[in-house]
Every structure is written in structure tokens, then in C-alpha cells.
Amino acid sequence: MEDILDVYESPYDPLKPVVCMDEKPYQLLGESKEPLPMRKGSNQKIDSEYVREGTCSIFVFTEPLGGARHLNVLPQRTAKDWAEEVKYLVDVSYPDVEKIILVMDNLNTHKISSLYKAFPPKEARRIAKRLEIHNTPKHGSWLNMAEIELNVMTRQCLSRRIDNIEKLRFELSTWEKERNINTAKINWHFTNNQARIKLISLYPKTILTEF
């Protein structure tokens, strides 16, 4: 936890951007009956029943201090899928920076080894050298600011049924462009000093005397 909070407290460096990554499973849902259109003084009416159209995975990379983000929707979330998204991050989103400080959870596919499953060793190593990875602790996904981005996305863009990947990609792409144009940032307040007070019960007893 303290490692992640140290990263967040570091001053902004455009040559070493902090990027938070997460992914969200999404259930594609269709309408079992044609919705009734909106009328003056009345919202659109939809039936409580729906049709399951399968699942997919939404990948999000967000730079909290830079106000930039990139999203993609894939039918699944394999190690190779993650590797391809990280390659895009390195080569397209941030081709000219010195290092990308990547914050993410410990999901089994979120590993440097996944790069070697997707690319030849030389290419995998090239991508890996561009990254400085910081993993959130187990049960500590709340420390990942990408979750905040996903929550905003869910409220603003996914509050209705979407029945296919193509439509979902279009909706999220439109939302992403608007957020990037507005340079929407995330203002993180929680610090190590606050953690040592509010979460004191989580620290080993032998260390408490040093505070």
C-alpha cells in the first residue's frame, strides 16, 4: 500500500507518466421487447426482461495527473490480450516517454511473463523495459485509480442495455474522446501519513512504536 501511495505522491513528470490499468467484465444485454420511446414528460420505458448476448472485457488505462485515458473492448481477457494492450500503451499512447510507471492489480494475466506468451523474447523484453510496474496489494484494488475511472465510465456511459461489442466500442470511444478533450483528471487525496493513522490496525505491532 505504501509503495502505491508513494507513487501517487510523486510530482507529475510527463516523461515518466503514472498510468493506472484495470479491466471490467461486461454483460451484453438485449431487449426482449421493443422499448417504448420517450415522450414529453416521460422517460423511455423498457421491459424488466432482457436477452443475454454474451460477455466481454473492458480494458482501461488512465493517466490521473495527465487527464488522458485509453479504453478497449475485447471478447475475452487472456494473457495475450493484456500483452497486446500494453504494447499499444507503450508504442502508441506513450511512444516518446522515458518510462511508464504502471499501477495495476495482481490478476494472473497482468504479468511480464504474458508479454513472452504474445511476442518473441526480444520484443517482449523491449516492451518490458519501458515499464516500471507497481502492483496493488491483495484485497487492495481500491488503491488503483483506474477503478475510479471505471466507476465514472459505468455511471456516465453504461447505465443502459448494450447488446453487442461494436455498439459498446462506439459508445466507449465517444466517452473516451470527450473525457480526453476535457482533460478529466483524478484528484487523489489519501497519503501514507493518513494511512498510518486511519489504518493503524493493519500495521505490525512491532512497527507501531516507531511512529
N, C-alpha and C positions, 0 to 999 in steps of 0.2 A: 504493500500500500504506500509506504513512504517513498519508494522509488518512483512510483507513478506520480505522486504529489510533487516530488522534486522536479519532474519533467514539466508539469503544469505551471510551476512557479518560475521556470526559466524565462528570461526575456525573449521576446519574439526575434527570431533570426530567419529572414527569408531564404537564406542559403542552407538552413537546417530546419525546415518546417516540421512541426509536430502534427502528425496525421493520425487520427483515430479510426480504426476499422471495426466493423461488426456486420453481421448478416441476420436477416429476419426471414423465417419461413412464412409463406403467404398462401392462404387457401383461395383458389379461384372459385367464384360463385356466380352462377347464372340465375335468371329469374324463371320460376316455374309458371308464372302468369304475367302477362303484359302489364307493366305498371300504369297507373292512371296518371295522366300528365298534370303538371302544376296548373292551378287556376288562380285568379286573383283572390288573395286572402287564404289560399290553401296550398300546402306543400304537395309534392309528388307523393302518391300513395303506392306502396309496394306490399306484396303479399308476404306473410311470415314464412311461407315455404320457399325453398330455394333448391337449385340444382348444383351438385358438386362437380366442378370441372377440373379437378386435379390440384396439385400443389406446385409451388416454385420457391425459389430463394432470392431474396433481395440483398445485394451486396452494397454497402455504403462505406465510402472513405470521406472523412470530413476533416478539414483543417480549421480548428476552432478559432485561432487568432487571425488567420488569413481570410476567413469568411468564404472559403471555397469548399465545394464538395463534388463527389462523383458517385453516381449510382448505376447499377446494372441489375438486370433481372435474368436469371438462368433457370432452366428446368430443374436443376439439381445443385448440390453443393459438394463436389468431390475435391480431393486434393489438387487435381489438375485445374479445376475451375478456380480455386483460390490462387494457384500459381499464375494463371493467365491474368487474373485481376491485378495481382501485384506487379506483373510485368507491365501492364498498362499504366499503373501508378508511376512506375519508375521511368518508363520510356516516353509516355505521352503527357501525363499530368505534371510531372516534375523532371523533365529531361536535363535541366541545367543546374540543379542544386548539388551541393557537396554531399549531403547525406539526408535521408528521410528518416526522421525519428517516428517509428511506427508503434502505436499503442493498440493492443488487441488482447482478447482473452486467450485461454489455453485450449480452445477447441482442437480436436485431434488433427484436423486438416490445416490448422494455422501454424505450420512448421516450416523451417527452412528445407527440411527433407522433401516437402511437397514440390519444391522447385525442381528437385532432381528427378521426380517422377514425371514431370512435364517437359523438361528440357535437357539437352545434352549437358554434361558436367561443367564445361567451360561457360556456357550461357547461364546455367543455374548459379554458378559462383559469381558471375558478373552482376547479376541481379541482387544476390545476397549481400555483396559488398556495398551496395548503395543504401542498405538498410541498417538502422540501429533499432533493434526490437526491444520493447518493454511489455511484458505480459502482466495483465491484471491478476491478482491472486485468486485462488479458488474461492467461489462464492463472493467475489468482489467485482462482479461485472458492472456494478453501479459506478465504479471508478472510470469506466470507459465513456468518454464524452460522445462517442458515436451512438450510444443508447439514447442520449438526449436528442440527437438529430433524427433518429428513427422514431422517437415519440412525436416530435413535431411533424414529421412526414406522415405518420399514421393519422394524426388529428386533422391535418390540412388536406390530405390527398387520398386517404384510404377509408374514408367514412361512408363508403357505399360499396355495393357489389360490383366487382370487375370479373368478367368471365373468361378472359384469355390473356396470354402473355403479351401479345402485340399491343393490346389496348393498355395494359398495365405499364409497359415500357414507355408508351407515348405519354401517359399521364405523369409518370415519374420524371421523364425527361423535361416536360414542361415545368413541373415544380422545381426541378434542379436548376434550370436556367434562370427562373425568377429569383430563387434564393441566391444564386451566384451574382446576378446583376445587382441585387440589393446588398451584396457582401454581408450576408447574415452571419454573425459571429456567435460564439458561445462564451458567456462570461462566467468562468468557473471561480468560485469563492473559497472552497474548502481547502485548507492548508494543513501542513504537518503539525504546526503549533496547535491548531484547533483539534486535529485528530488525537493528539496526545492528551487532550483534556476530555473531549467528548467520548472517546473510545478507550479510555484508560483501562477498562476491564479486559481488553483484548491483549494488552501488553504483558509479557512475562513479569512476575512479581520481582524477580531479581534485578530488573532494569528500572523499576519504578523509583527507587531511591536516588537515581541519577538525575531525575528531572528537577 
